[in-house]
Amino acid sequence: MGLIGTLIAATEFKAGGDLFHDLFKKKPQHISAASPDKVQGCDLHEGEFGKVGSIICWRYTHDGKERTAKQVIQKIDESKKLMEFKMLEGDLMEKYKAFLITIHVENKGGIELVTWTLEYEMLHDEVEHPISLLSYFIDITKDIETHHIGK
């Protein structure tokens, strides 16, 4: 059947893992400044940025289409620089029954790595695995790196 899947990608981040983690945790609304062609905004709907249970809504462009994603911050682990975002509403929920995005920053041998993990359950067999979305997240990571290295 293959309706449940997990995709994982790790990429080096030369601008500092703490910076990346803090940006997604405390200031996700600033990501659009680093990657304006991909992220148009992040609005707080409930709670506060950086707190478990808070609900945020992203406005973004993926595969040439404007999209939205309403998520709840499901988990934050400061010691691992890890955050989990559970999808509540938005374009992805037209194809997936469940969708969880995990961002984890770690240092391996002096190299800062940002790891994106997508865990999902497709609504039916014809739904594609979200490989282009994983690539999109890696591209945003690189945009953030470029934006901050230049400062």
CYANA upper distance limits for C-alpha pairs under 8 A (distance plus 0.5 A):
  1 MET  CA    125 ASP  CA      7.44
  2 GLY  CA    125 ASP  CA      7.82
  3 LEU  CA    121 GLU  CA      6.00
  3 LEU  CA    122 MET  CA      5.51
  3 LEU  CA    123 LEU  CA      7.77
  3 LEU  CA    124 HIS  CA      7.20
  3 LEU  CA    125 ASP  CA      6.92
  4 ILE  CA    119 GLU  CA      8.19
  4 ILE  CA    120 TYR  CA      6.28
  4 ILE  CA    121 GLU  CA      4.85
  4 ILE  CA    122 MET  CA      6.82
  5 GLY  CA    119 GLU  CA      6.38
  5 GLY  CA    120 TYR  CA      5.95
  5 GLY  CA    121 GLU  CA      6.89
  5 GLY  CA    129 HIS  CA      7.96
  6 THR  CA    117 THR  CA      7.44
  6 THR  CA    118 LEU  CA      5.98
  6 THR  CA    119 GLU  CA      4.98
  6 THR  CA    120 TYR  CA      6.96
  7 LEU  CA    117 THR  CA      6.19
  7 LEU  CA    118 LEU  CA      5.63
  7 LEU  CA    119 GLU  CA      7.18
  7 LEU  CA    130 PRO  CA      8.49
  7 LEU  CA    131 ILE  CA      7.98
  7 LEU  CA    134 LEU  CA      7.90
  8 ILE  CA    115 THR  CA      7.47
  8 ILE  CA    116 TRP  CA      6.17
  8 ILE  CA    117 THR  CA      4.95
  8 ILE  CA    118 LEU  CA      6.94
  8 ILE  CA    134 LEU  CA      8.26
  9 ALA  CA    115 THR  CA      6.08
  9 ALA  CA    116 TRP  CA      5.92
  9 ALA  CA    117 THR  CA      7.20
  9 ALA  CA    134 LEU  CA      7.77
  9 ALA  CA    138 ILE  CA      8.23
 10 ALA  CA    113 LEU  CA      6.65
 10 ALA  CA    114 VAL  CA      5.94
 10 ALA  CA    115 THR  CA      4.54
 10 ALA  CA    116 TRP  CA      6.80
 11 THR  CA    113 LEU  CA      5.93
 11 THR  CA    114 VAL  CA      5.93
 11 THR  CA    115 THR  CA      6.98
 11 THR  CA    138 ILE  CA      7.56
 12 GLU  CA    111 ILE  CA      7.24
 12 GLU  CA    112 GLU  CA      6.23
 12 GLU  CA    113 LEU  CA      5.00
 12 GLU  CA    114 VAL  CA      6.82
 13 PHE  CA     17 GLY  CA      7.25
 13 PHE  CA    111 ILE  CA      8.26
 13 PHE  CA    112 GLU  CA      5.96
 13 PHE  CA    113 LEU  CA      6.11
 13 PHE  CA    114 VAL  CA      6.86
 13 PHE  CA    141 THR  CA      8.00
 13 PHE  CA    142 LYS  CA      7.93
 13 PHE  CA    145 GLU  CA      6.82
 14 LYS  CA    111 ILE  CA      8.34
 14 LYS  CA    112 GLU  CA      7.18
 14 LYS  CA    145 GLU  CA      6.98
 14 LYS  CA    149 ILE  CA      8.17
 15 ALA  CA     19 LEU  CA      7.59
 15 ALA  CA     20 PHE  CA      8.29
 15 ALA  CA    145 GLU  CA      5.88
 15 ALA  CA    146 THR  CA      8.47
 15 ALA  CA    148 HIS  CA      6.71
 15 ALA  CA    149 ILE  CA      6.22
 16 GLY  CA     20 PHE  CA      7.15
 16 GLY  CA    112 GLU  CA      7.09
 17 GLY  CA     21 HIS  CA      6.66
 17 GLY  CA    105 VAL  CA      6.27
 17 GLY  CA    106 GLU  CA      7.51
 17 GLY  CA    107 ASN  CA      8.32
 17 GLY  CA    112 GLU  CA      6.26
 17 GLY  CA    113 LEU  CA      7.70
 17 GLY  CA    114 VAL  CA      7.82
 18 ASP  CA     22 ASP  CA      6.46
 18 ASP  CA     81 LYS  CA      8.19
 18 ASP  CA    105 VAL  CA      8.39
 19 LEU  CA     23 LEU  CA      6.53
 20 PHE  CA     24 PHE  CA      7.03
 20 PHE  CA    105 VAL  CA      8.32
 20 PHE  CA    144 ILE  CA      8.38
 21 HIS  CA     25 LYS  CA      6.54
 21 HIS  CA     81 LYS  CA      6.57
 21 HIS  CA     82 LEU  CA      8.04
 21 HIS  CA    104 HIS  CA      8.45
 21 HIS  CA    105 VAL  CA      7.33
 22 ASP  CA     26 LYS  CA      5.98
 22 ASP  CA     27 LYS  CA      7.54
 23 LEU  CA     27 LYS  CA      5.33
 23 LEU  CA     28 PRO  CA      6.13
 23 LEU  CA     30 HIS  CA      7.90
 23 LEU  CA     31 ILE  CA      7.84
 24 PHE  CA     28 PRO  CA      5.18
 24 PHE  CA     31 ILE  CA      8.33
 24 PHE  CA     50 GLY  CA      8.43
 25 LYS  CA     49 PHE  CA      6.89
 25 LYS  CA     50 GLY  CA      4.96
 25 LYS  CA     51 LYS  CA      8.46
 25 LYS  CA     83 MET  CA      8.15
 26 LYS  CA     49 PHE  CA      5.83
 26 LYS  CA     50 GLY  CA      5.48
 27 LYS  CA     31 ILE  CA      8.05
 27 LYS  CA     49 PHE  CA      7.52
 28 PRO  CA     42 CYS  CA      6.73
 28 PRO  CA     49 PHE  CA      8.29
 29 GLN  CA     41 GLY  CA      6.28
 29 GLN  CA     42 CYS  CA      5.12
 29 GLN  CA     43 ASP  CA      7.22
 30 HIS  CA     34 ALA  CA      7.85
 30 HIS  CA     41 GLY  CA      8.38
 31 ILE  CA     35 SER  CA      6.73
 31 ILE  CA     36 PRO  CA      8.31
 31 ILE  CA     39 VAL  CA      7.36
 31 ILE  CA     41 GLY  CA      8.14
 31 ILE  CA    144 ILE  CA      7.76
 32 SER  CA     36 PRO  CA      5.12
 32 SER  CA     37 ASP  CA      8.43
 32 SER  CA     38 LYS  CA      7.95
 32 SER  CA     39 VAL  CA      5.32
 32 SER  CA     40 GLN  CA      5.83
 32 SER  CA     41 GLY  CA      6.28
 34 ALA  CA    143 ASP  CA      6.40
 34 ALA  CA    144 ILE  CA      5.67
 34 ALA  CA    146 THR  CA      8.46
 34 ALA  CA    147 HIS  CA      5.86
 34 ALA  CA    148 HIS  CA      8.49
 35 SER  CA     39 VAL  CA      6.38
 35 SER  CA    140 ILE  CA      6.73
 35 SER  CA    143 ASP  CA      6.09
 35 SER  CA    144 ILE  CA      7.21
 36 PRO  CA     40 GLN  CA      6.29
 37 ASP  CA     61 THR  CA      7.48
 38 LYS  CA     60 TYR  CA      6.02
 38 LYS  CA     61 THR  CA      5.43
 38 LYS  CA     62 HIS  CA      7.17
 38 LYS  CA    140 ILE  CA      7.76
 39 VAL  CA     58 TRP  CA      8.04
 39 VAL  CA     59 ARG  CA      6.70
 39 VAL  CA     60 TYR  CA      4.78
 39 VAL  CA     61 THR  CA      6.82
 40 GLN  CA     58 TRP  CA      8.20
 40 GLN  CA     59 ARG  CA      5.80
 40 GLN  CA     60 TYR  CA      5.77
 40 GLN  CA     61 THR  CA      8.04
 41 GLY  CA     58 TRP  CA      6.28
 41 GLY  CA     59 ARG  CA      5.59
 41 GLY  CA     60 TYR  CA      7.46
 42 CYS  CA     56 ILE  CA      7.16
 42 CYS  CA     57 CYS  CA      6.05
 42 CYS  CA     58 TRP  CA      4.93
 42 CYS  CA     59 ARG  CA      6.78
 43 ASP  CA     56 ILE  CA      6.07
 43 ASP  CA     57 CYS  CA      5.68
 43 ASP  CA     58 TRP  CA      7.01
 44 LEU  CA     48 GLU  CA      7.35
 44 LEU  CA     49 PHE  CA      7.49
 44 LEU  CA     54 SER  CA      8.19
 44 LEU  CA     55 ILE  CA      6.76
 44 LEU  CA     56 ILE  CA      5.08
 44 LEU  CA     57 CYS  CA      7.00
 45 HIS  CA     54 SER  CA      8.06
 45 HIS  CA     55 ILE  CA      5.83
 45 HIS  CA     56 ILE  CA      5.89
 45 HIS  CA     57 CYS  CA      7.40
 46 GLU  CA     54 SER  CA      5.81
 46 GLU  CA     55 ILE  CA      5.45
 46 GLU  CA     56 ILE  CA      7.57
 47 GLY  CA     51 LYS  CA      7.59
 47 GLY  CA     53 GLY  CA      7.46
 47 GLY  CA     54 SER  CA      4.91
 47 GLY  CA     55 ILE  CA      7.10
 48 GLU  CA     54 SER  CA      6.29
 49 PHE  CA     54 SER  CA      7.27
 50 GLY  CA     54 SER  CA      8.20
 50 GLY  CA     73 ILE  CA      8.44
 50 GLY  CA     76 ILE  CA      8.45
 51 LYS  CA     73 ILE  CA      7.53
 51 LYS  CA     76 ILE  CA      8.19
 52 VAL  CA     72 VAL  CA      8.20
 52 VAL  CA     73 ILE  CA      5.57
 52 VAL  CA     74 GLN  CA      6.09
 52 VAL  CA     75 LYS  CA      6.27
 52 VAL  CA     76 ILE  CA      7.07
 53 GLY  CA     72 VAL  CA      6.34
 53 GLY  CA     73 ILE  CA      5.86
 53 GLY  CA     74 GLN  CA      6.51
 54 SER  CA     72 VAL  CA      6.10
 54 SER  CA     73 ILE  CA      6.06
 55 ILE  CA     70 LYS  CA      7.52
 55 ILE  CA     71 GLN  CA      6.09
 55 ILE  CA     72 VAL  CA      4.89
 55 ILE  CA     73 ILE  CA      6.95
 56 ILE  CA     70 LYS  CA      6.26
 56 ILE  CA     71 GLN  CA      5.93
 56 ILE  CA     72 VAL  CA      6.86
 56 ILE  CA     73 ILE  CA      8.33
 57 CYS  CA     68 THR  CA      7.42
 57 CYS  CA     69 ALA  CA      6.00
 57 CYS  CA     70 LYS  CA      4.73
 57 CYS  CA     71 GLN  CA      6.72
 58 TRP  CA     68 THR  CA      6.01
 58 TRP  CA     69 ALA  CA      5.60
 58 TRP  CA     70 LYS  CA      6.90
 59 ARG  CA     66 GLU  CA      7.80
 59 ARG  CA     67 ARG  CA      6.44
 59 ARG  CA     68 THR  CA      5.24
 59 ARG  CA     69 ALA  CA      7.31
 60 TYR  CA     66 GLU  CA      6.28
 60 TYR  CA     67 ARG  CA      5.82
 60 TYR  CA     68 THR  CA      6.70
 61 THR  CA     65 LYS  CA      5.79
 61 THR  CA     66 GLU  CA      4.91
 61 THR  CA     67 ARG  CA      6.28
 62 HIS  CA     66 GLU  CA      7.15
 62 HIS  CA     67 ARG  CA      7.54
 62 HIS  CA    133 LEU  CA      8.03
 62 HIS  CA    136 TYR  CA      7.78
 63 ASP  CA    132 SER  CA      8.49
 67 ARG  CA     90 GLY  CA      7.88
 67 ARG  CA     91 ASP  CA      6.63
 68 THR  CA     90 GLY  CA      5.66
 68 THR  CA     91 ASP  CA      6.58
 69 ALA  CA     87 MET  CA      7.44
 69 ALA  CA     88 LEU  CA      8.10
 69 ALA  CA     89 GLU  CA      6.45
 69 ALA  CA     90 GLY  CA      4.91
 69 ALA  CA     91 ASP  CA      7.08
 69 ALA  CA     92 LEU  CA      7.85
 70 LYS  CA     87 MET  CA      6.61
 70 LYS  CA     88 LEU  CA      5.95
 70 LYS  CA     89 GLU  CA      5.46
 70 LYS  CA     90 GLY  CA      6.44
 71 GLN  CA     85 PHE  CA      6.40
 71 GLN  CA     86 LYS  CA      5.86
 71 GLN  CA     87 MET  CA      4.99
 71 GLN  CA     88 LEU  CA      5.68
 71 GLN  CA     89 GLU  CA      7.54
 72 VAL  CA     85 PHE  CA      6.17
 72 VAL  CA     86 LYS  CA      5.85
 72 VAL  CA     87 MET  CA      7.17
 72 VAL  CA     88 LEU  CA      7.41
 73 ILE  CA     83 MET  CA      7.86
 73 ILE  CA     84 GLU  CA      6.48
 73 ILE  CA     85 PHE  CA      5.24
 73 ILE  CA     86 LYS  CA      7.00
 74 GLN  CA     83 MET  CA      8.09
 74 GLN  CA     84 GLU  CA      5.83
 74 GLN  CA     85 PHE  CA      6.09
 74 GLN  CA     86 LYS  CA      6.62
 75 LYS  CA     82 LEU  CA      8.26
 75 LYS  CA     83 MET  CA      6.01
 75 LYS  CA     84 GLU  CA      5.47
 75 LYS  CA     85 PHE  CA      7.85
 76 ILE  CA     81 LYS  CA      8.06
 76 ILE  CA     82 LEU  CA      6.21
 76 ILE  CA     83 MET  CA      5.07
 76 ILE  CA     84 GLU  CA      7.12
 77 ASP  CA     81 LYS  CA      6.28
 77 ASP  CA     82 LEU  CA      5.56
 77 ASP  CA     83 MET  CA      7.00
 78 GLU  CA     82 LEU  CA      7.01
 80 LYS  CA    104 HIS  CA      7.46
 80 LYS  CA    105 VAL  CA      7.47
 80 LYS  CA    106 GLU  CA      7.49
 81 LYS  CA    104 HIS  CA      6.22
 81 LYS  CA    105 VAL  CA      5.83
 81 LYS  CA    106 GLU  CA      7.64
 82 LEU  CA    102 THR  CA      7.54
 82 LEU  CA    103 ILE  CA      6.09
 82 LEU  CA    104 HIS  CA      4.79
 82 LEU  CA    105 VAL  CA      6.96
 83 MET  CA    102 THR  CA      6.13
 83 MET  CA    103 ILE  CA      5.84
 83 MET  CA    104 HIS  CA      7.09
 84 GLU  CA    100 LEU  CA      7.36
 84 GLU  CA    101 ILE  CA      6.20
 84 GLU  CA    102 THR  CA      4.89
 84 GLU  CA    103 ILE  CA      7.04
 85 PHE  CA    100 LEU  CA      6.28
 85 PHE  CA    101 ILE  CA      5.63
 85 PHE  CA    102 THR  CA      6.83
 86 LYS  CA     99 PHE  CA      6.69
 86 LYS  CA    100 LEU  CA      5.10
 86 LYS  CA    101 ILE  CA      6.96
 87 MET  CA     93 MET  CA      8.11
 87 MET  CA     98 ALA  CA      7.52
 87 MET  CA     99 PHE  CA      5.93
 87 MET  CA    100 LEU  CA      6.64
 87 MET  CA    101 ILE  CA      8.41
 88 LEU  CA     93 MET  CA      8.12
 89 GLU  CA     93 MET  CA      6.48
 90 GLY  CA     94 GLU  CA      7.93
 91 ASP  CA     95 LYS  CA      8.30
 92 LEU  CA     96 TYR  CA      6.58
 92 LEU  CA     99 PHE  CA      8.34
 93 MET  CA     97 LYS  CA      6.76
 93 MET  CA     98 ALA  CA      7.76
 93 MET  CA     99 PHE  CA      8.26
 95 LYS  CA    122 MET  CA      6.59
 95 LYS  CA    123 LEU  CA      6.15
 95 LYS  CA    124 HIS  CA      8.36
 95 LYS  CA    127 VAL  CA      6.78
 96 TYR  CA    120 TYR  CA      7.19
 96 TYR  CA    121 GLU  CA      6.04
 96 TYR  CA    122 MET  CA      4.77
 96 TYR  CA    123 LEU  CA      5.55
 96 TYR  CA    127 VAL  CA      8.46
 97 LYS  CA    120 TYR  CA      7.96
 97 LYS  CA    121 GLU  CA      5.88
 97 LYS  CA    122 MET  CA      6.22
 97 LYS  CA    123 LEU  CA      5.87
 98 ALA  CA    119 GLU  CA      8.49
 98 ALA  CA    120 TYR  CA      5.85
 98 ALA  CA    121 GLU  CA      5.65
 98 ALA  CA    122 MET  CA      7.86
 99 PHE  CA    118 LEU  CA      7.65
 99 PHE  CA    119 GLU  CA      6.29
 99 PHE  CA    120 TYR  CA      4.87
 99 PHE  CA    121 GLU  CA      7.14
100 LEU  CA    118 LEU  CA      6.34
100 LEU  CA    119 GLU  CA      5.61
100 LEU  CA    120 TYR  CA      6.80
101 ILE  CA    116 TRP  CA      7.61
101 ILE  CA    117 THR  CA      6.30
101 ILE  CA    118 LEU  CA      5.35
101 ILE  CA    119 GLU  CA      7.08
102 THR  CA    115 THR  CA      8.44
102 THR  CA    116 TRP  CA      6.26
102 THR  CA    117 THR  CA      5.52
102 THR  CA    118 LEU  CA      7.06
103 ILE  CA    114 VAL  CA      7.45
103 ILE  CA    115 THR  CA      6.26
103 ILE  CA    116 TRP  CA      5.36
103 ILE  CA    117 THR  CA      7.08
104 HIS  CA    114 VAL  CA      6.29
104 HIS  CA    115 THR  CA      5.59
104 HIS  CA    116 TRP  CA      7.11
105 VAL  CA    112 GLU  CA      7.49
105 VAL  CA    113 LEU  CA      6.13
105 VAL  CA    114 VAL  CA      5.10
105 VAL  CA    115 THR  CA      6.76
106 GLU  CA    112 GLU  CA      6.26
106 GLU  CA    113 LEU  CA      5.87
106 GLU  CA    114 VAL  CA      7.23
107 ASN  CA    111 ILE  CA      5.87
107 ASN  CA    112 GLU  CA      4.97
107 ASN  CA    113 LEU  CA      6.60
108 LYS  CA    112 GLU  CA      6.98
108 LYS  CA    113 LEU  CA      7.72
114 VAL  CA    141 THR  CA      8.30
116 TRP  CA    134 LEU  CA      7.87
116 TRP  CA    137 PHE  CA      7.92
116 TRP  CA    138 ILE  CA      8.34
118 LEU  CA    134 LEU  CA      7.91
122 MET  CA    127 VAL  CA      6.69
123 LEU  CA    127 VAL  CA      7.56
130 PRO  CA    134 LEU  CA      7.01
131 ILE  CA    135 SER  CA      6.87
132 SER  CA    136 TYR  CA      6.58
133 LEU  CA    137 PHE  CA      6.82
134 LEU  CA    138 ILE  CA      6.96
135 SER  CA    139 ASP  CA      6.72
136 TYR  CA    140 ILE  CA      6.82
137 PHE  CA    141 THR  CA      6.73
138 ILE  CA    142 LYS  CA      6.83
139 ASP  CA    143 ASP  CA      6.68
140 ILE  CA    144 ILE  CA      6.68
141 THR  CA    145 GLU  CA      6.75
142 LYS  CA    146 THR  CA      6.64
143 ASP  CA    147 HIS  CA      6.55
144 ILE  CA    148 HIS  CA      6.72
145 GLU  CA    149 ILE  CA      6.50
146 THR  CA    150 GLY  CA      6.81
147 HIS  CA    151 LYS  CA      7.60
